[in-house]
């Protein structure tokens, strides 16, 4: 497995970290001066104190932590966020409380996970018809239950 070198500056002292050897995502921690109470149905932008310089051709995908989602109904407003290679601002997590109870976020809490991935850029070729496939236009539910 090849490592990607990423430059990082941290105002929090926390670095993104893989929690297990098989983890694809690194946990991101809240960088807070005071706790944030996320009431049911409320949204908040949670700072991490992290600033990164990704290599060109890479992105960082910011995702919800499954444990927070299942146990407390906490997710990301935008589902999955993308940090582009030319962004140099602080990584902030747009969190939402879909649960029924208030949720408190404290300094150092793991609030999201981040996956760094390479990507391809697209060069569009306009055509009048697409090549045929066995699936064709079969979409949602086309293979049955």
TIPA-105770 format. One record per residue: residue number from 1; y, x, z of N, C-alpha, C in turn; residue in one letter. Coordinates in nm, 4 decimals. Atoms other than C-alpha are relative to their C-alpha. Layout:
+------+----------+----------+----------+----------+----------+----------+----------+----------+----------+------+
| resi |      n_v |      n_u |      n_w |     ca_v |     ca_u |     ca_w |      c_v |      c_u |      c_w | resn |
+------+----------+----------+----------+----------+----------+----------+----------+----------+----------+------+
|  NUM |        Y |        X |        Z |        Y |        X |        Z |        Y |        X |        Z |    A |
...
+------+----------+----------+----------+----------+----------+----------+----------+----------+----------+------+
This chain:
+------+----------+----------+----------+----------+----------+----------+----------+----------+----------+------+
| resi |      n_v |      n_u |      n_w |     ca_v |     ca_u |     ca_w |      c_v |      c_u |      c_w | resn |
+------+----------+----------+----------+----------+----------+----------+----------+----------+----------+------+
|    1 |  -0.1173 |   0.0851 |   0.0000 |   0.0000 |   0.0000 |   0.0000 |   0.1234 |   0.0895 |   0.0000 |    X |
|    2 |  -0.1218 |  -0.0780 |   0.0136 |   0.3366 |   0.1403 |  -0.1050 |   0.1102 |  -0.0595 |   0.0876 |    X |
|    3 |  -0.1135 |   0.0447 |  -0.0794 |   0.6300 |   0.1218 |   0.1367 |   0.1266 |   0.0014 |  -0.0837 |    X |
|    4 |  -0.1324 |   0.0048 |   0.0613 |   0.9784 |   0.0248 |   0.0200 |   0.0980 |   0.0499 |   0.1058 |    X |
|    5 |  -0.0998 |  -0.0502 |  -0.0942 |   1.2577 |   0.2234 |   0.1854 |   0.1253 |  -0.0863 |  -0.0091 |    X |
|    6 |  -0.1185 |   0.0855 |  -0.0063 |   1.5451 |   0.0010 |   0.2974 |   0.0958 |   0.0575 |   0.1035 |    X |
|    7 |  -0.1024 |  -0.0452 |  -0.0930 |   1.8682 |   0.1221 |   0.4529 |   0.0409 |  -0.1172 |   0.0876 |    X |
|    8 |  -0.0343 |   0.1076 |  -0.0932 |   1.9629 |  -0.0768 |   0.7647 |   0.1006 |   0.0501 |   0.1019 |    X |
|    9 |  -0.0938 |  -0.0241 |  -0.1102 |   2.2485 |  -0.0923 |   1.0118 |  -0.0199 |  -0.1146 |   0.0981 |    X |
|   10 |   0.0218 |   0.1044 |  -0.1001 |   2.1992 |  -0.2779 |   1.3375 |   0.1100 |   0.0031 |   0.1049 |    X |
|   11 |  -0.0997 |   0.0156 |  -0.1058 |   2.4690 |  -0.4057 |   1.5702 |  -0.0661 |  -0.0511 |   0.1277 |    X |
|   12 |   0.0698 |   0.0612 |  -0.1130 |   2.2042 |  -0.5521 |   1.8003 |  -0.0945 |   0.0965 |   0.0714 |    X |
|   13 |   0.1014 |  -0.0897 |  -0.0540 |   1.9701 |  -0.2597 |   1.8562 |  -0.1408 |  -0.0426 |  -0.0381 |    X |
|   14 |   0.1303 |   0.0504 |   0.0434 |   1.6843 |  -0.4733 |   1.7210 |  -0.0202 |   0.0326 |  -0.1475 |    X |
|   15 |   0.0387 |  -0.0161 |   0.1399 |   1.5071 |  -0.3795 |   1.3995 |  -0.1017 |  -0.1075 |  -0.0338 |    X |
|   16 |   0.1068 |   0.0916 |   0.0390 |   1.2947 |  -0.6257 |   1.2012 |  -0.1331 |   0.0687 |   0.0268 |    X |
|   17 |   0.1272 |  -0.0619 |  -0.0385 |   0.9364 |  -0.5700 |   1.3156 |  -0.1192 |  -0.0856 |  -0.0397 |    X |
|   18 |   0.1276 |   0.0648 |   0.0253 |   0.5857 |  -0.6529 |   1.1991 |  -0.0716 |  -0.0116 |   0.1337 |    X |
|   19 |   0.0649 |   0.0211 |  -0.1291 |   0.4013 |  -0.8037 |   1.4965 |  -0.1478 |   0.0370 |  -0.0003 |    X |
|   20 |   0.1406 |  -0.0389 |   0.0105 |   0.0485 |  -0.7309 |   1.3672 |  -0.0166 |   0.0858 |  -0.1251 |    X |
|   21 |   0.0221 |  -0.0846 |   0.1178 |  -0.0982 |  -0.4826 |   1.1153 |  -0.0100 |  -0.0792 |  -0.1311 |    X |
|   22 |   0.0151 |   0.0800 |   0.1210 |  -0.1671 |  -0.7668 |   0.8677 |   0.1188 |  -0.0893 |  -0.0319 |    X |
|   23 |  -0.1166 |   0.0868 |   0.0210 |   0.1749 |  -0.9349 |   0.8936 |   0.0720 |   0.0328 |  -0.1302 |    X |
|   24 |  -0.0820 |  -0.0165 |   0.1199 |   0.3641 |  -0.9897 |   0.5675 |   0.1476 |  -0.0065 |   0.0369 |    X |
|   25 |  -0.1379 |   0.0195 |  -0.0414 |   0.6814 |  -1.0966 |   0.7482 |   0.0330 |   0.0785 |   0.1256 |    X |
|   26 |  -0.0529 |  -0.0684 |  -0.1185 |   0.8932 |  -0.9054 |   0.9975 |   0.0830 |  -0.0994 |   0.0797 |    X |
|   27 |  -0.0784 |   0.0908 |  -0.0831 |   1.0370 |  -1.0972 |   1.2898 |   0.1445 |   0.0473 |   0.0104 |    X |
|   28 |  -0.1424 |  -0.0243 |  -0.0183 |   1.4159 |  -1.1224 |   1.3114 |   0.0413 |  -0.0609 |   0.1327 |    X |
|   29 |  -0.0423 |   0.0445 |  -0.1333 |   1.5853 |  -1.1575 |   1.6509 |   0.1466 |  -0.0404 |   0.0007 |    X |
|   30 |  -0.1379 |   0.0469 |  -0.0164 |   1.9007 |  -1.3400 |   1.7553 |   0.0832 |   0.1073 |   0.0680 |    X |
|   31 |  -0.0965 |  -0.0917 |  -0.0608 |   2.2024 |  -1.1226 |   1.8373 |   0.1152 |  -0.0855 |   0.0534 |    X |
|   32 |  -0.0927 |   0.0974 |  -0.0569 |   2.4014 |  -1.3431 |   2.0748 |   0.0732 |   0.0538 |   0.1222 |    X |
|   33 |  -0.0756 |  -0.0291 |  -0.1222 |   2.6765 |  -1.3001 |   2.3335 |  -0.0304 |  -0.1037 |   0.1067 |    X |
|   34 |   0.0342 |   0.1093 |  -0.0918 |   2.5766 |  -1.6333 |   2.4884 |  -0.1076 |  -0.0843 |  -0.0678 |    X |
|   35 |   0.1035 |   0.0852 |   0.0596 |   2.2787 |  -1.8687 |   2.4386 |   0.0609 |  -0.1106 |  -0.0873 |    X |
|   36 |  -0.0376 |   0.1127 |   0.0859 |   2.3009 |  -2.1343 |   2.1667 |  -0.0953 |  -0.1136 |   0.0324 |    X |
|   37 |   0.0827 |   0.1190 |  -0.0175 |   2.1779 |  -2.4849 |   2.2471 |   0.0046 |  -0.0791 |  -0.1295 |    X |
|   38 |   0.0127 |   0.0742 |   0.1244 |   2.0535 |  -2.6494 |   1.9309 |  -0.0521 |  -0.1388 |   0.0352 |    X |
|   39 |   0.0390 |   0.1359 |  -0.0344 |   2.0503 |  -3.0234 |   1.9970 |  -0.0797 |  -0.0623 |  -0.1151 |    X |
|   40 |   0.0796 |   0.0694 |   0.1019 |   1.8158 |  -3.2590 |   1.8084 |   0.0901 |  -0.0385 |  -0.1172 |    X |
|   41 |  -0.0758 |   0.0314 |   0.1205 |   1.9399 |  -3.2920 |   1.4498 |   0.1142 |   0.0957 |  -0.0291 |    X |
|   42 |  -0.1124 |  -0.0921 |   0.0159 |   2.1918 |  -3.0086 |   1.4908 |  -0.0399 |   0.1251 |  -0.0775 |    X |
|   43 |   0.0179 |  -0.1249 |   0.0732 |   2.2349 |  -2.6967 |   1.2771 |   0.0879 |   0.1076 |   0.0620 |    X |
|   44 |  -0.0811 |  -0.1124 |  -0.0461 |   2.3617 |  -2.3505 |   1.3701 |  -0.0329 |   0.1224 |  -0.0845 |    X |
|   45 |   0.0177 |  -0.1260 |   0.0700 |   2.4116 |  -2.0190 |   1.1960 |  -0.0168 |   0.1084 |   0.1058 |    X |
|   46 |   0.0345 |  -0.0931 |  -0.1075 |   2.2402 |  -1.7607 |   1.4185 |   0.0095 |   0.1437 |  -0.0509 |    X |
|   47 |  -0.0135 |  -0.1395 |   0.0439 |   2.3523 |  -1.3971 |   1.3825 |  -0.1175 |   0.0860 |   0.0453 |    X |
|   48 |   0.1069 |  -0.0943 |  -0.0348 |   2.0975 |  -1.1148 |   1.3821 |   0.0531 |   0.1397 |   0.0309 |    X |
|   49 |  -0.0542 |  -0.1346 |  -0.0174 |   2.3285 |  -0.8130 |   1.3915 |  -0.0562 |   0.0996 |  -0.0994 |    X |
|   50 |   0.0622 |  -0.0870 |   0.0992 |   2.1428 |  -0.6754 |   1.0885 |   0.0768 |  -0.0013 |  -0.1318 |    X |
|   51 |  -0.0642 |  -0.0201 |   0.1291 |   2.2982 |  -0.5384 |   0.7692 |  -0.0927 |   0.0920 |  -0.0788 |    X |
|   52 |   0.0966 |  -0.0806 |   0.0747 |   2.0704 |  -0.4068 |   0.4935 |   0.0507 |   0.0298 |  -0.1411 |    X |
|   53 |  -0.0249 |  -0.0370 |   0.1395 |   2.0910 |  -0.2336 |   0.1551 |  -0.1352 |   0.0115 |  -0.0678 |    X |
|   54 |   0.1285 |   0.0030 |   0.0703 |   1.7868 |  -0.3340 |  -0.0459 |   0.0091 |   0.0773 |  -0.1309 |    X |
|   55 |   0.0006 |  -0.0624 |   0.1317 |   1.6863 |  -0.1313 |  -0.3509 |   0.0144 |  -0.1071 |  -0.1084 |    X |
|   56 |  -0.0110 |   0.0927 |   0.1129 |   1.7735 |  -0.2942 |  -0.6831 |  -0.1403 |  -0.0402 |  -0.0444 |    X |
|   57 |   0.1315 |   0.0503 |   0.0382 |   1.4826 |  -0.5112 |  -0.7983 |  -0.0788 |  -0.0547 |   0.1182 |    X |
|   58 |   0.0641 |   0.0557 |  -0.1196 |   1.4031 |  -0.6238 |  -0.4419 |   0.0870 |  -0.1106 |   0.0578 |    X |
|   59 |  -0.0689 |   0.1042 |  -0.0757 |   1.4973 |  -0.9281 |  -0.2369 |  -0.0643 |  -0.0070 |   0.1368 |    X |
|   60 |   0.0579 |   0.0311 |  -0.1303 |   1.4466 |  -1.0231 |   0.1254 |  -0.0018 |  -0.1514 |   0.0123 |    X |
|   61 |   0.0142 |   0.1439 |  -0.0191 |   1.3127 |  -1.3737 |   0.1831 |   0.0001 |  -0.0276 |   0.1494 |    X |
|   62 |  -0.0076 |   0.0372 |  -0.1413 |   1.4125 |  -1.5238 |   0.5189 |  -0.0675 |  -0.1361 |   0.0148 |    X |
|   63 |   0.0837 |   0.1195 |  -0.0155 |   1.1626 |  -1.7840 |   0.6379 |  -0.0052 |  -0.0435 |   0.1455 |    X |
|   64 |   0.0185 |   0.0530 |  -0.1358 |   1.1033 |  -2.0067 |   0.9390 |  -0.1220 |   0.0648 |   0.0644 |    X |
|   65 |   0.1184 |  -0.0436 |  -0.0744 |   0.8619 |  -1.8955 |   1.2087 |  -0.0857 |  -0.1238 |   0.0243 |    X |
|   66 |   0.0875 |   0.1174 |  -0.0068 |   0.5626 |  -2.1302 |   1.2017 |  -0.0169 |  -0.0511 |   0.1425 |    X |
|   67 |   0.0150 |   0.0429 |  -0.1398 |   0.5254 |  -2.1359 |   1.5820 |   0.1178 |  -0.0844 |   0.0463 |    X |
|   68 |  -0.1184 |   0.0790 |  -0.0374 |   0.8841 |  -2.2596 |   1.6293 |  -0.0012 |  -0.1355 |  -0.0704 |    X |
|   69 |   0.0044 |   0.1253 |   0.0756 |   0.8335 |  -2.5211 |   1.3580 |  -0.0992 |  -0.0982 |   0.0609 |    X |
|   70 |   0.1057 |   0.0883 |  -0.0501 |   0.5082 |  -2.6612 |   1.4980 |   0.0266 |  -0.0433 |   0.1446 |    X |
|   71 |  -0.0169 |   0.0304 |  -0.1425 |   0.5894 |  -2.6421 |   1.8707 |   0.1288 |  -0.0750 |   0.0311 |    X |
|   72 |  -0.1310 |   0.0535 |  -0.0388 |   0.9581 |  -2.7379 |   1.8684 |   0.0757 |  -0.0717 |  -0.1122 |    X |
|   73 |  -0.0708 |   0.0629 |   0.1115 |   1.0541 |  -2.8688 |   1.5219 |   0.1183 |   0.0816 |  -0.0485 |    X |
|   74 |  -0.1107 |  -0.0869 |   0.0392 |   1.2799 |  -2.5691 |   1.4551 |  -0.0305 |   0.0624 |  -0.1349 |    X |
|   75 |   0.0194 |  -0.0557 |   0.1336 |   1.3234 |  -2.4634 |   1.0925 |   0.1281 |   0.0575 |  -0.0547 |    X |
|   76 |  -0.1183 |  -0.0489 |   0.0693 |   1.5676 |  -2.3271 |   0.8405 |   0.0573 |  -0.1123 |  -0.0849 |    X |
|   77 |  -0.0674 |   0.1064 |   0.0740 |   1.8224 |  -2.5599 |   0.6839 |  -0.0350 |   0.0082 |  -0.1486 |    X |
|   78 |   0.0229 |  -0.0178 |   0.1428 |   1.7607 |  -2.4135 |   0.3379 |  -0.1453 |   0.0317 |  -0.0344 |    X |
|   79 |   0.1414 |  -0.0284 |   0.0259 |   1.3814 |  -2.3746 |   0.3692 |  -0.0273 |   0.1484 |   0.0010 |    X |
|   80 |   0.0117 |  -0.1455 |   0.0098 |   1.3713 |  -2.0135 |   0.2518 |   0.1315 |   0.0534 |  -0.0534 |    X |
|   81 |  -0.1238 |  -0.0625 |   0.0449 |   1.6801 |  -1.7974 |   0.2212 |  -0.0295 |   0.1292 |  -0.0734 |    X |
|   82 |   0.0140 |  -0.1245 |   0.0744 |   1.7269 |  -1.5053 |  -0.0146 |   0.1156 |   0.0927 |   0.0325 |    X |
|   83 |  -0.1004 |  -0.1050 |  -0.0155 |   1.9094 |  -1.1824 |   0.0660 |  -0.0109 |   0.0857 |  -0.1257 |    X |
|   84 |  -0.0020 |  -0.0759 |   0.1245 |   2.0079 |  -1.0163 |  -0.2628 |   0.0258 |   0.1482 |   0.0259 |    X |
|   85 |  -0.0140 |  -0.1443 |  -0.0177 |   2.0106 |  -0.6400 |  -0.3152 |   0.1449 |   0.0465 |   0.0058 |    X |
|   86 |  -0.1405 |  -0.0423 |  -0.0045 |   2.3901 |  -0.6307 |  -0.3544 |   0.0784 |  -0.0635 |   0.1157 |    X |
|   87 |  -0.0655 |   0.0598 |  -0.1172 |   2.4675 |  -0.8296 |  -0.0332 |   0.0057 |   0.1032 |   0.1121 |    X |
|   88 |  -0.0161 |  -0.0966 |  -0.1081 |   2.6055 |  -0.6141 |   0.2490 |   0.0480 |  -0.0635 |   0.1306 |    X |
|   89 |  -0.0427 |   0.0675 |  -0.1217 |   2.7059 |  -0.8764 |   0.5056 |  -0.1139 |  -0.0139 |   0.1004 |    X |
|   90 |   0.0993 |   0.0207 |  -0.1048 |   2.5262 |  -0.9654 |   0.8264 |  -0.1011 |  -0.1067 |  -0.0420 |    X |
|   91 |   0.1026 |   0.1015 |   0.0227 |   2.1975 |  -1.1503 |   0.7924 |   0.0116 |  -0.1020 |   0.1120 |    X |
|   92 |  -0.0108 |   0.1096 |  -0.0963 |   2.2451 |  -1.4865 |   0.9622 |  -0.1028 |  -0.1059 |  -0.0368 |    X |
|   93 |   0.1081 |   0.0955 |   0.0193 |   1.9800 |  -1.7538 |   1.0066 |   0.0529 |  -0.1426 |   0.0129 |    X |
|   94 |  -0.0455 |   0.1393 |  -0.0060 |   2.0728 |  -2.1161 |   0.9168 |  -0.1097 |  -0.0892 |   0.0592 |    X |
|   95 |   0.1071 |   0.0718 |  -0.0703 |   1.8601 |  -2.2960 |   1.1769 |   0.0339 |  -0.1475 |   0.0180 |    X |
|   96 |  -0.0155 |   0.1429 |  -0.0250 |   1.8031 |  -2.6679 |   1.2298 |  -0.1060 |  -0.0442 |   0.1001 |    X |
|   97 |   0.0931 |   0.0573 |  -0.0974 |   1.6426 |  -2.8639 |   1.5108 |  -0.0429 |  -0.1371 |  -0.0507 |    X |
|   98 |   0.0565 |   0.1263 |   0.0455 |   1.4245 |  -3.1329 |   1.3558 |  -0.0777 |  -0.0690 |   0.1115 |    X |
|   99 |   0.0733 |   0.0559 |  -0.1136 |   1.2661 |  -3.1943 |   1.6953 |   0.0790 |  -0.1080 |   0.0719 |    X |
|  100 |  -0.0626 |   0.1077 |  -0.0771 |   1.3532 |  -3.4547 |   1.9551 |   0.0686 |   0.0501 |   0.1255 |    X |
|  101 |  -0.0577 |  -0.0572 |  -0.1218 |   1.4598 |  -3.2194 |   2.2361 |   0.0907 |   0.1169 |  -0.0343 |    X |
|  102 |  -0.0858 |  -0.1160 |   0.0158 |   1.7314 |  -2.9584 |   2.2744 |  -0.0855 |   0.1263 |  -0.0013 |    X |
|  103 |   0.0698 |  -0.1280 |   0.0077 |   1.6221 |  -2.6044 |   2.1919 |   0.1027 |   0.1093 |   0.0255 |    X |
|  104 |  -0.0933 |  -0.1070 |  -0.0368 |   1.7888 |  -2.3007 |   2.3493 |  -0.0445 |   0.1303 |  -0.0655 |    X |
|  105 |   0.0235 |  -0.1309 |   0.0614 |   1.8162 |  -1.9736 |   2.1553 |   0.0734 |   0.1032 |   0.0845 |    X |
|  106 |  -0.0565 |  -0.1057 |  -0.0840 |   1.8728 |  -1.6655 |   2.3706 |   0.0071 |   0.1309 |  -0.0772 |    X |
|  107 |  -0.0104 |  -0.1328 |   0.0589 |   1.9749 |  -1.3113 |   2.2812 |  -0.1384 |   0.0654 |  -0.0018 |    X |
|  108 |   0.1281 |  -0.0685 |   0.0125 |   1.6696 |  -1.1266 |   2.1513 |  -0.1166 |  -0.0887 |  -0.0392 |    X |
|  109 |   0.1091 |   0.0896 |   0.0416 |   1.4635 |  -1.4382 |   2.0690 |  -0.0332 |   0.0231 |  -0.1471 |    X |
|  110 |   0.0432 |  -0.0080 |   0.1394 |   1.2587 |  -1.4149 |   1.7508 |   0.0282 |  -0.1356 |  -0.0652 |    X |
|  111 |  -0.0475 |   0.1266 |   0.0562 |   1.4225 |  -1.6777 |   1.5288 |  -0.0444 |  -0.0259 |  -0.1434 |    X |
|  112 |   0.0419 |   0.0161 |   0.1397 |   1.2915 |  -1.6161 |   1.1759 |  -0.0857 |   0.1201 |  -0.0370 |    X |
|  113 |   0.0720 |  -0.1162 |   0.0503 |   1.0822 |  -1.3836 |   0.9668 |   0.0540 |   0.0362 |  -0.1377 |    X |
|  114 |  -0.0532 |  -0.0498 |   0.1261 |   1.1731 |  -1.1719 |   0.6670 |  -0.1091 |   0.0742 |  -0.0761 |    X |
|  115 |   0.0945 |  -0.0662 |   0.0886 |   0.9565 |  -1.0654 |   0.3733 |   0.0809 |   0.0682 |  -0.1101 |    X |
|  116 |  -0.0665 |  -0.0722 |   0.1080 |   1.0822 |  -0.7954 |   0.1362 |  -0.0964 |   0.0056 |  -0.1174 |    X |
|  117 |   0.0862 |   0.0076 |   0.1183 |   0.9501 |  -0.8342 |  -0.2174 |   0.0739 |   0.0491 |  -0.1237 |    X |
|  118 |  -0.0548 |  -0.0364 |   0.1312 |   1.0029 |  -0.6918 |  -0.5635 |   0.0023 |  -0.1265 |  -0.0861 |    X |
|  119 |  -0.0061 |   0.1146 |   0.0902 |   1.1004 |  -0.9356 |  -0.8357 |   0.0289 |   0.0474 |  -0.1414 |    X |
|  120 |  -0.0289 |  -0.0257 |   0.1413 |   1.1339 |  -0.9509 |  -1.2121 |   0.1213 |  -0.0814 |  -0.0412 |    X |
|  121 |  -0.1107 |   0.0765 |   0.0593 |   1.4455 |  -1.0557 |  -1.4039 |  -0.0516 |  -0.0629 |  -0.1285 |    X |
|  122 |   0.0475 |   0.0770 |   0.1144 |   1.4014 |  -1.3089 |  -1.6818 |   0.0945 |   0.0156 |  -0.1193 |    X |
|  123 |  -0.0737 |   0.0087 |   0.1255 |   1.5130 |  -1.2853 |  -2.0436 |  -0.0524 |  -0.1258 |  -0.0690 |    X |
|  124 |   0.0438 |   0.1276 |   0.0557 |   1.4991 |  -1.6424 |  -2.1786 |  -0.0133 |   0.0091 |  -0.1518 |    X |
|  125 |   0.0226 |   0.0121 |   0.1436 |   1.3584 |  -1.7067 |  -2.5256 |  -0.0113 |  -0.1485 |  -0.0300 |    X |
|  126 |  -0.0003 |   0.1421 |   0.0336 |   1.4462 |  -2.0533 |  -2.6545 |  -0.0964 |  -0.0241 |  -0.1161 |    X |
|  127 |   0.0980 |   0.0348 |   0.1034 |   1.1611 |  -2.2112 |  -2.8548 |  -0.0001 |  -0.1514 |  -0.0183 |    X |
|  128 |   0.0069 |   0.1441 |   0.0248 |   1.0964 |  -2.5532 |  -3.0072 |  -0.1253 |  -0.0619 |   0.0613 |    X |
|  129 |   0.1234 |   0.0498 |  -0.0619 |   0.7442 |  -2.5828 |  -2.8558 |  -0.0600 |   0.1123 |   0.0846 |    X |
|  130 |   0.0667 |  -0.0966 |  -0.0869 |   0.5444 |  -2.4137 |  -2.5813 |  -0.1471 |   0.0109 |  -0.0391 |    X |
|  131 |   0.1435 |  -0.0126 |   0.0291 |   0.1905 |  -2.2758 |  -2.6203 |  -0.0794 |  -0.1024 |   0.0809 |    X |
|  132 |   0.0851 |   0.0982 |  -0.0677 |  -0.0820 |  -2.5294 |  -2.5289 |  -0.0851 |   0.0685 |   0.1065 |    X |
|  133 |   0.0927 |  -0.0460 |  -0.1036 |  -0.2914 |  -2.4898 |  -2.2115 |  -0.0960 |  -0.1134 |   0.0322 |    X |
|  134 |   0.0953 |   0.1029 |  -0.0407 |  -0.5904 |  -2.6759 |  -2.0676 |   0.0680 |  -0.1019 |   0.0913 |    X |
|  135 |  -0.0696 |   0.0888 |  -0.0936 |  -0.3648 |  -2.8194 |  -1.7943 |   0.1044 |  -0.0852 |  -0.0705 |    X |
|  136 |  -0.1042 |   0.0744 |   0.0706 |  -0.0888 |  -2.9218 |  -2.0304 |   0.1120 |  -0.0405 |   0.0927 |    X |
|  137 |  -0.1109 |   0.0491 |  -0.0804 |   0.1732 |  -3.1389 |  -1.8619 |  -0.0445 |  -0.0608 |   0.1317 |    X |
|  138 |   0.0497 |   0.0547 |  -0.1273 |  -0.0477 |  -3.2364 |  -1.5643 |   0.0793 |   0.0568 |   0.1170 |    X |
|  139 |  -0.0848 |  -0.0435 |  -0.1108 |   0.1744 |  -3.2227 |  -1.2581 |  -0.0540 |  -0.0437 |   0.1342 |    X |
|  140 |   0.0318 |   0.0376 |  -0.1374 |   0.1735 |  -3.3611 |  -0.9071 |  -0.1230 |  -0.0900 |   0.0069 |    X |
|  141 |   0.1196 |   0.0803 |  -0.0206 |  -0.1738 |  -3.4829 |  -0.8113 |  -0.0919 |  -0.0113 |  -0.1192 |    X |
|  142 |   0.0806 |   0.0171 |   0.1216 |  -0.3240 |  -3.4324 |  -1.1548 |  -0.1456 |   0.0420 |   0.0179 |    X |
|  143 |   0.1400 |  -0.0412 |  -0.0199 |  -0.6409 |  -3.2710 |  -1.0132 |  -0.0737 |  -0.0895 |   0.0978 |    X |
|  144 |   0.0650 |   0.0925 |  -0.0926 |  -0.7167 |  -3.5565 |  -0.7745 |   0.0293 |   0.0347 |   0.1451 |    X |
|  145 |  -0.0238 |  -0.0164 |  -0.1442 |  -0.7380 |  -3.5712 |  -0.3946 |  -0.0654 |   0.1268 |   0.0492 |    X |
+------+----------+----------+----------+----------+----------+----------+----------+----------+----------+------+
